Amino acid sequence: MPEIEIRDVDAYMQQLGERARASSRVLARADTAAKDKALLAIADDIDRNRDALMDANRMDLEAGRAKGLDPALLDRLELTAGRADAMVEGLRQILRQRKIRWRHTKTWKDSTDPQFWAKYRRLRRLYARRPKGGRRISIDEFGPLNLLPRHGKHYARTGHVDRHRATYSRKEGVRHMFGAYDLERDTLVGQFVTHKNRVTFLAFLKWLRRRYPTREVLHVILDNATFHDRPEILLYAAVHRIRFYWTPTSASWLNRIECHFTALKKFALDNTDYRTHEEMQTAIAHYLNWRNGKRDITMTGWQSFCRLHKQVA
């Protein structure tokens, strides 16, 4: 924190008062979000510069003692570590009372789909209530899946840094996973393919249809990929009791499978370096089994599940 030299106390106080009055006018027009942000910034600034504040306070106290100020007044003016903590905590308590939390900022893309609200309302109605005699399923593609080192986080010895190899050429190709999330069963399943197109998607759709009784109507949520609405796809869906619910353009957040793909990436791909596609696909399949509850103890952790699976193998 820069040190400010004050030569004229009267001029400084006048200037400080004018700035405070100007700030009060800005504060009066500010919305709640801006005020909450200001409180959090003040708390962070105090916490970040507490050493400099305490050093400046110590110099002020020494000057006060030299001028013979009353000890009781000096005690009230002293800034201790405990008082600094109380200042910061007081501001943060205000934020907690207003239910304000620190959040990471992410990019957001508005949908330009002219039918956005019609599609949005149709999806909301589907999510709100399961159709009679039907089953709700979210599907999407996960990938492309390359064979490359992926960074991540893990526990390691102090002073030790684990490093992944560098890859300069990847000649093993890619894989894609067609995923399906069953909202009724809360299960995530998938099929791996070398290419995603109308042929492989139709094969996946047939595989998915065989997993459920023919009397059930499948209400399928999916995006606007070009191969999703090909004539042969729409014909198969009409004949085999499948109804499509399209998400609006640039609104993948309306497809509930997306958040489950995030967990899949976290557990099965982060901090890995698979050398073959078979190895990567096996790890993803193991995660899906664990996630879908195919384990002896429901609360078995992911790492424990992996160790047990290796012992059995």
Secondary structure in CASP SS format (residue, H / E / C, confidence):
PFRMAT SS
TARGET T0000
AUTHOR 0000-0000-0000
METHOD secondary structure of the structure
MODEL  1
M C 1.00
P C 1.00
E C 1.00
I C 1.00
E C 1.00
I C 1.00
R C 1.00
D C 1.00
V H 1.00
D H 1.00
A H 1.00
Y H 1.00
M H 1.00
Q H 1.00
Q H 1.00
L H 1.00
G H 1.00
E H 1.00
R H 1.00
A H 1.00
R H 1.00
A H 1.00
S H 1.00
S H 1.00
R H 1.00
V H 1.00
L H 1.00
A H 1.00
R H 1.00
A C 1.00
D C 1.00
T H 1.00
A H 1.00
A H 1.00
K H 1.00
D H 1.00
K H 1.00
A H 1.00
L H 1.00
L H 1.00
A H 1.00
I H 1.00
A H 1.00
D H 1.00
D H 1.00
I H 1.00
D H 1.00
R H 1.00
N C 1.00
R H 1.00
D H 1.00
A H 1.00
L H 1.00
M H 1.00
D H 1.00
A H 1.00
N H 1.00
R H 1.00
M H 1.00
D H 1.00
L H 1.00
E H 1.00
A H 1.00
G H 1.00
R H 1.00
A H 1.00
K C 1.00
G C 1.00
L C 1.00
D C 1.00
P H 1.00
A H 1.00
L H 1.00
L H 1.00
D H 1.00
R H 1.00
L H 1.00
E C 1.00
L C 1.00
T C 1.00
A H 1.00
G H 1.00
R H 1.00
A H 1.00
D H 1.00
A H 1.00
M H 1.00
V H 1.00
E H 1.00
G H 1.00
L H 1.00
R H 1.00
Q H 1.00
I H 1.00
L H 1.00
R H 1.00
Q H 1.00
R C 1.00
K C 1.00
I C 1.00
R C 1.00
W C 1.00
R C 1.00
H C 1.00
T C 1.00
K C 1.00
T C 1.00
W C 1.00
K C 1.00
D C 1.00
S C 1.00
T C 1.00
D C 1.00
P C 1.00
Q C 1.00
F H 1.00
W H 1.00
A H 1.00
K H 1.00
Y H 1.00
R H 1.00
R H 1.00
L H 1.00
R H 1.00
R H 1.00
L H 1.00
Y H 1.00
A H 1.00
R C 1.00
R C 1.00
P C 1.00
K C 1.00
G C 1.00
G E 1.00
R E 1.00
R E 1.00
I E 1.00
S E 1.00
I E 1.00
D E 1.00
E E 1.00
F E 1.00
G E 1.00
P E 1.00
L E 1.00
N C 1.00
L C 1.00
L C 1.00
P C 1.00
R C 1.00
H C 1.00
G C 1.00
K C 1.00
H C 1.00
Y C 1.00
A C 1.00
R C 1.00
T C 1.00
G C 1.00
H C 1.00
V C 1.00
D C 1.00
R C 1.00
H C 1.00
R C 1.00
A C 1.00
T C 1.00
Y C 1.00
S C 1.00
R C 1.00
K C 1.00
E C 1.00
G C 1.00
V C 1.00
R E 1.00
H E 1.00
M E 1.00
F E 1.00
G E 1.00
A E 1.00
Y E 1.00
D E 1.00
L C 1.00
E C 1.00
R C 1.00
D C 1.00
T E 1.00
L E 1.00
V E 1.00
G E 1.00
Q E 1.00
F E 1.00
V E 1.00
T C 1.00
H C 1.00
K C 1.00
N C 1.00
R H 1.00
V H 1.00
T H 1.00
F H 1.00
L H 1.00
A H 1.00
F H 1.00
L H 1.00
K H 1.00
W H 1.00
L H 1.00
R H 1.00
R H 1.00
R C 1.00
Y C 1.00
P C 1.00
T C 1.00
R C 1.00
E C 1.00
V E 1.00
L E 1.00
H E 1.00
V E 1.00
I E 1.00
L E 1.00
D C 1.00
N C 1.00
A C 1.00
T C 1.00
F C 1.00
H C 1.00
D C 1.00
R C 1.00
P H 1.00
E H 1.00
I H 1.00
L H 1.00
L H 1.00
Y H 1.00
A H 1.00
A H 1.00
V H 1.00
H C 1.00
R C 1.00
I E 1.00
R E 1.00
F E 1.00
Y E 1.00
W E 1.00
T C 1.00
P C 1.00
T C 1.00
S C 1.00
A C 1.00
S H 1.00
W H 1.00
L H 1.00
N C 1.00
R C 1.00
I H 1.00
E H 1.00
C H 1.00
H H 1.00
F H 1.00
T H 1.00
A H 1.00
L H 1.00
K H 1.00
K H 1.00
F H 1.00
A H 1.00
L H 1.00
D C 1.00
N C 1.00
T C 1.00
D C 1.00
Y C 1.00
R C 1.00
T C 1.00
H H 1.00
E H 1.00
E H 1.00
M H 1.00
Q H 1.00
T H 1.00
A H 1.00
I H 1.00
A H 1.00
H H 1.00
Y H 1.00
L H 1.00
N H 1.00
W H 1.00
R H 1.00
N C 1.00
G C 1.00
K C 1.00
R C 1.00
D C 1.00
I C 1.00
T C 1.00
M C 1.00
T C 1.00
G C 1.00
W H 1.00
Q H 1.00
S H 1.00
F H 1.00
C H 1.00
R H 1.00
L H 1.00
H H 1.00
K H 1.00
Q H 1.00
V H 1.00
A C 1.00
END
